């Protein structure tokens, strides 16, 4: 099998040393690229493949933490499935770490804001929760490489995304609070 490069993605506001490309994830026609040193806080960039192909793509959104601070490392890890992106920040809150969940709004990624922030229930400084992240369906797994004196651990979270928008009046009447299971 031979692979051919079809595009080189870059941040529209890229500056050295943002570390754009440190983490990457793809699902179908959407790519998320982490730049953990962007503006000394970190950012995740979203690219969607246009009908003309990857060669003509440009970023459609820049995701950031609502509580981002200097020296956070937001986007040290990224994951995407469908309309949900998870972004790890292992340096957040005195290196306890966190993972942020973004759900694509009906208006597209450009208006996305975080829908929840995940943290370890027993987190302490230097746990580095968010070292790695992944998701499948409504389940997120976040690695904490420094947990338990650097033995490490992985935390599993269920029901992390709101249900899909209702499709009929009957569906709407059965819908529960979409954020009820989020912390």
PELINJO-V946805 format. One record per helix or strand of 2 or more residues. SS is the DSSP state (A for helix, B for strand). FROM is the first residue (numbers start at 1). TO is the last residue. Records with the same first field share a line. If there is no record, write none. Layout:
# PELINJO-V946805
SS=FROM-TO + FROM-TO
This chain:
# PELINJO-V946805
B=20-27 + 30-35 + 43-48 + 59-63 + 74-81 + 84-89 + 97-103 + 114-118 + 129-136 + 139-144 + 153-157
A=38-40 + 54-56 + 92-95 + 109-111 + 147-150 + 169-174
